[in-house]
Every structure is written in C-alpha cells, then in structure tokens.
Amino acid sequence: MRILISALLATASLLSPLSAFSQSMDVEATIKAVDTKKLNLTLDDGKVYKVPEEFNFDGLTAGVKVVVFYTVVDGNRVVDDLQVMQ
C-alpha cells in the first residue's frame, strides 16, 4: 500500500508543472458581440472567447457586463465559466 501511495505522489509531483500551463484566468468586461453560429463572444477588450457547444447564450447580448473565466488552448481563449454582473 505504501508503494502505491508513493507511486501516486511521485506521479502527481511530476505532472504538477504541466498544470501550470493550463491555469484558468479571468477577465471582467462588457460583451461587444455574440456569435451563436461560430460559438464565440467578443468582449470590449477586443478579444474573442470560444464557448463549448452546450453553452447557453440566453440573456447574453451586446452591452451586458460579465466576468469570463477562461483557459488558453492552442492559442484560443476557451470559456470555462461565465458570470453576468449585476
């Protein structure tokens, strides 16, 4: 059992530097454009954020202030979570 736990901890410590490259970031901005066909949002920071296919666009229109949590994957900003600001 100790060997198994040691092996798991060693594997986790080796892989932990890799997780640093996929850290989630966030940005607070206003939606500039919504494209439901291309599955992306353009914010007033000028950047485009891709959303997953099952993303719910209800209530998201230009002018809505949001906080977007995203991860950069292959040079694209992919939305992990989105919160509408009140």
C-alpha positions as CSV (number, residue, x, y, z in Angstrom):
1,M,0.0,0.0,0.0
2,R,2.8,2.4,0.8
3,I,4.4,1.7,-2.5
4,L,1.2,2.5,-4.3
5,I,0.8,5.8,-2.4
6,S,4.4,6.7,-3.1
7,A,4.0,6.0,-6.8
8,L,0.9,8.2,-6.9
9,L,2.6,11.0,-5.1
10,A,5.6,10.8,-7.4
11,T,3.4,10.8,-10.5
12,A,1.5,13.8,-9.2
13,S,4.6,15.8,-8.5
14,L,5.9,15.1,-12.0
15,L,2.7,16.3,-13.6
16,S,2.2,19.3,-11.4
17,P,4.4,21.6,-13.6
18,L,2.2,20.7,-16.6
19,S,-0.9,22.0,-14.8
20,A,0.8,25.5,-14.5
21,F,0.4,25.9,-18.3
22,S,-3.3,25.3,-18.2
23,Q,-4.3,27.7,-15.4
24,S,-7.7,29.4,-15.7
25,M,-7.7,33.2,-15.9
26,D,-10.5,35.6,-15.7
27,V,-11.4,39.0,-17.2
28,E,-14.2,41.4,-16.3
29,A,-15.5,43.1,-19.4
30,T,-18.6,44.1,-21.4
31,I,-19.9,41.9,-24.3
32,K,-19.4,43.6,-27.6
33,A,-20.8,40.8,-29.9
34,V,-22.3,37.4,-29.6
35,D,-21.9,34.8,-32.5
36,T,-24.1,31.7,-31.8
37,K,-23.1,30.1,-35.1
38,K,-19.3,30.3,-34.5
39,L,-19.8,29.7,-30.8
40,N,-17.9,32.8,-29.6
41,L,-18.1,36.0,-27.7
42,T,-16.3,39.2,-28.4
43,L,-15.6,41.4,-25.4
44,D,-14.8,45.1,-25.2
45,D,-11.2,44.2,-24.6
46,G,-11.1,43.2,-28.4
47,K,-10.5,39.6,-27.8
48,V,-12.7,36.6,-28.9
49,Y,-13.6,33.9,-26.5
50,K,-14.8,30.5,-27.7
51,V,-17.5,28.7,-25.8
52,P,-18.4,24.9,-25.7
53,E,-21.3,23.6,-27.9
54,E,-23.6,23.2,-25.0
55,F,-23.2,26.8,-23.9
56,N,-26.4,28.7,-23.1
57,F,-26.5,32.1,-24.7
58,D,-29.8,33.2,-23.0
59,G,-29.5,36.7,-21.7
60,L,-26.2,37.4,-23.3
61,T,-26.3,40.4,-25.6
62,A,-24.1,43.3,-26.5
63,G,-23.7,45.6,-23.6
64,V,-24.0,43.0,-20.8
65,K,-21.2,43.2,-18.3
66,V,-19.6,39.8,-17.5
67,V,-16.8,38.0,-15.8
68,V,-15.3,35.3,-18.0
69,F,-13.2,32.5,-16.6
70,Y,-11.1,31.0,-19.5
71,T,-8.2,28.8,-20.4
72,V,-5.9,29.4,-23.3
73,V,-5.9,26.2,-25.5
74,D,-3.9,26.2,-28.8
75,G,-3.9,30.0,-28.8
76,N,-7.6,30.3,-28.3
77,R,-9.3,31.6,-25.2
78,V,-11.9,28.9,-24.2
79,V,-14.6,29.9,-21.7
80,D,-14.7,27.7,-18.6
81,D,-17.3,29.7,-16.8
82,L,-19.1,33.0,-17.2
83,Q,-20.9,35.2,-14.7
84,V,-23.2,38.1,-15.5
85,M,-22.5,41.1,-13.4
86,Q,-25.5,42.9,-11.8
